[in-house]
Amino acid sequence: MNILRLRMVWERLAKEDPYWAVLTSPDKAGNRWQLEEFFQTGRDEVDACLNEMKRHRPDVARGAALDFGCGVGRLSQALARHYDRVTGIDVAERMIELANRHKPSDAADRIRYVHNARSDLRVFDDGAFDLVFSLITLQHIPPPLIEGYLGEFARITKLGGLIYFQLPSFAPNATPEVKKWSWYPPTLYTRLKRWTGRWFRRFTGIGDTMHMNTLPEARVRELLRAAGAEVISARQQTEQDGCISVIYLAEREV
Ligand SMILES: C[S@@+](CC[C@H](N)C(=O)[O-])C[C@H]1O[C@@H](n2cnc3c(N)ncnc32)[C@H](O)[C@@H]1O
């Protein structure tokens, strides 16, 4: 799936059921999220993430933060309680519209949202952020694009700044179902299957939806190191059938 199709999928999800597309609790499908409860989940998650960062790096700068894949601003709003300036970026214009609509009035001048349907983050200068942050977003992006974004995360982080993100990896005992999600390393069989699937979806539109992807931890470390960032911690968050959700904290090296 290329960036344009990825955008189409998320524009559609954002139109149909945006809060559920962000947090897919089965009992919240059909626009059943209560907004206060929904945004409270963001505050709770960000507080927990910042506490974890603090344990590793107690004195980090709290200037500019980026929320990559910001959706309707659930985490961006929460980050603005701790950082001077927050930028949220998303591939779907409809998500950005909603994020702007939900911007809290007491932080409106410190949060900005950017629409970016590109496979790079050229919209930002080198070293623009003290923190690059991303939860439950990279897992929905095809690995060739994830690889590019990880390099971009390092480029746009200030020297000594932090990169905190979640991305699934998989264990050697992963079930075939989980391995099927992973594009890495793609065998000839999976390449052929994806190629035929792509054409099928292009003509029918069937199956063009949110996908789960994984990238092995070793590959994540390698890509970040090549871009000038070192992984400080890689915490396994949950495991299901050999698919492991990993929370990474990396530092842009001085
Ligand atoms: C499951 S939602 C999570 C939103 C937000 N991170 C949160 O936890 O509230 C994933 C978001 O990532 C966005 N997204 C997907 N691919 C993206 C890309 N290549 N660049 C930026 N945003 C992307 C989607 O539009 C969607 O808003």
The ligand as an SDF file (V2000), in Angstrom:
LIG
                    3D

 27 29  0  0  0  0  0  0  0  0999 V2000
   -5.0200    4.3860   15.4230 C   0  0  0  0  0  0  0  0  0  0  0  0
   -4.8690    6.0790   15.0570 S   0  0  0  0  0  0  0  0  0  0  0  0
   -3.9790    6.6730   16.4850 C   0  0  0  0  0  0  0  0  0  0  0  0
   -4.0410    8.1610   16.6710 C   0  0  0  0  0  0  0  0  0  0  0  0
   -3.2260    8.7100   17.8540 C   0  0  0  0  0  0  0  0  0  0  0  0
   -1.8520    8.2970   17.7700 N   0  0  0  0  0  0  0  0  0  0  0  0
   -3.8200    8.2780   19.1610 C   0  0  0  0  0  0  0  0  0  0  0  0
   -3.3110    7.3210   19.7570 O   0  0  0  0  0  0  0  0  0  0  0  0
   -4.7980    8.8730   19.5860 O   0  0  0  0  0  0  0  0  0  0  0  0
   -3.6090    6.1340   13.7900 C   0  0  0  0  0  0  0  0  0  0  0  0
   -3.4810    7.4970   13.1450 C   0  0  0  0  0  0  0  0  0  0  0  0
   -2.3270    7.4910   12.3140 O   0  0  0  0  0  0  0  0  0  0  0  0
   -2.6030    8.2070   11.1440 C   0  0  0  0  0  0  0  0  0  0  0  0
   -1.6450    7.7920   10.1100 N   0  0  0  0  0  0  0  0  0  0  0  0
   -1.6150    6.6350    9.4040 C   0  0  0  0  0  0  0  0  0  0  0  0
   -0.5830    6.6430    8.5430 N   0  0  0  0  0  0  0  0  0  0  0  0
    0.0660    7.8200    8.7250 C   0  0  0  0  0  0  0  0  0  0  0  0
    1.2070    8.4320    8.1200 C   0  0  0  0  0  0  0  0  0  0  0  0
    1.8890    7.8120    7.1480 N   0  0  0  0  0  0  0  0  0  0  0  0
    1.5910    9.6550    8.5310 N   0  0  0  0  0  0  0  0  0  0  0  0
    0.8900   10.2950    9.5160 C   0  0  0  0  0  0  0  0  0  0  0  0
   -0.2090    9.7750   10.1060 N   0  0  0  0  0  0  0  0  0  0  0  0
   -0.6130    8.5580    9.7270 C   0  0  0  0  0  0  0  0  0  0  0  0
   -4.0550    7.8790   10.8440 C   0  0  0  0  0  0  0  0  0  0  0  0
   -4.6640    8.8030    9.9940 O   0  0  0  0  0  0  0  0  0  0  0  0
   -4.6430    7.8790   12.2580 C   0  0  0  0  0  0  0  0  0  0  0  0
   -5.1060    9.1460   12.5960 O   0  0  0  0  0  0  0  0  0  0  0  0
  1  2  1  0
  2  3  1  0
  2 10  1  0
  3  4  1  0
  4  5  1  0
  5  6  1  0
  5  7  1  0
  7  8  2  0
  7  9  1  0
 10 11  1  0
 11 12  1  0
 11 26  1  0
 12 13  1  0
 13 14  1  0
 13 24  1  0
 14 15  1  0
 14 23  1  0
 15 16  2  0
 16 17  1  0
 17 18  1  0
 17 23  2  0
 18 19  1  0
 18 20  2  0
 20 21  1  0
 21 22  2  0
 22 23  1  0
 24 25  1  0
 24 26  1  0
 26 27  1  0
M  CHG  2   2   1   9  -1
M  END
$$$$
